[in-house]
C-alpha cells in the first residue's frame, strides 16, 4: 500500500484529500501538532505528531513513502496583518517546507513526488488580465509570500524527487472556508458584492480541488506550477448573484470598500482585488472538472429544504449540506 503524508492534513483541504486518498486505497498519514485533537479523521487515515518545524518523530515515515503533500501554513485570515503576524504566517510556511526537505534528504528511499501548496495570490492583483501559470509573481505581500513558500521545498528536485506546485483559488466547500461565511449574510437578506464587485474571484469546488491534487500525484509527467481554479472565473459581483440565485435571496447590499479597508487594513486587498486565473496547464494535462461553472458548483453544495416562511432567515429555504453556524464575519474569509 502506497503511503502519502499530508502536512496540514487536518485543515479543510487536507481532510477532504485524506478521505479521497484513503478511499482509493492509499495509506494516509496526516501530521498534527496534537494528534489527540485531530478527531473525525476518515477511516484508513491516522495522525502523527509534529512540531511544525522539523521532521522529528514523523521523518522516518518519508522513507519509502509515495508522496508528501505539504499544505501546512498559518491561516491568512486569522486576524489583521500586523508586521508580527505576517512574519508568523511566513515562518509557518517556510518551517514546514524546510521540514519536508529534511525528511526527504534523510530518506534512503525517496518519495516519488512532493506536492507543494501555494495560492493564486502568487500573481498579485491583475485586473482583467487572464492569468496562466506563465505569469510572473506579484510584488505585494501575498505574491512575495507565495514565491518563498513555493521555493521552500524546491531542494527536493535536486534529490531526484518530482515536485508539483498547486496555486489554489477560493475553495468552495460546505465544510468550512469562505462559502459558509459568504452565504450567511444572504440568509438575513444582507448579501451582496464586496466593494465594486468588479474584482475577479478564482474559485474551485472542493471536489475538483481534491480531484486535481490526486490527478497530479498520480500523473508522473506532472511537475511545476498548476493553477487550481475552475476554468470559468467570475467577478465578485457575479459570484454574489449566483449565490443569491441558489439561496433565493437578493444580492443587493454591497460592502463598501472603505469599510473593508478600515476593518481589515492591508488584508482587505485580498477581498477587493483578484486574479482572472485559469487552469491552463491542468486542462492541457487532461484533467476534467466536475464543476467548471459556479452555478452548478453552488447548487451541488446547497440542498433544498421545505420553505415555510421565505421572509424568516431562521427558515431559510436552502442550506449547506453541513450544519454551519455562526455570525457574519468577512474578516475570516479564507482565500
Number of C-alpha atoms within 10 A of each C-alpha: 9 11 21 27 26 25 24 22 26 24 19 16 20 21 21 21 24 28 18 18 21 18 15 10 12 18 19 29 22 27 25 22 14 12 15 10 10 18 10 9 16 15 11 15 20 17 22 18 16 20 16 22 16 18 22 14 11 17 18 15 19 25 17 17 22 21 24 27 25 25 22 24 23 16 14 19 17 13 13 16 19 12 8 9 15 18 12 16 17 21 18 18 25 23 19 25 30 20 22 26 22 19 24 28 19 14 17 12 13 20 26 16 25 28 25 25 23 27 23 31 28 27 27 22 24 18 14 14 11 13 19 18 20 11 12 12 19 18 14 14 17 25 20 17 25 24 18 19 26 23 15 20 26 21 18 21 13 9 13 12 17 21 25 23 27 25 23 24 27 23 25 23 25 22 18 18 20 18 21 23 21 20 21 20 20 24 23 15 18 17 23 26 23 21 21 15 22 18 24 26 28 28 29 27 28 22 19 23 25 21 20 21 20 16 18 22 24 13 10 11 10 19 17 14 21 26 26 31 31 28 22 17 24 22 20 24 22 21 23 25 21 22 25 20 15 21 22 17 24 18 22 16 15 16 17 14 17 12 12 20 16 10 14 19 14 14 20 21 18 19 23 22 21 24 26 25 32 24 22 17 18 22 15 9 13 9 15 14 19 13 19 18 17 22 16 14 22 23 17 16 19 18 15 14 11 9 12 11 11 13 14 13 14 11 15 21 21 18 21 20 14 14 10 16 9 8 10 17 11 19 17 16 20 20 20
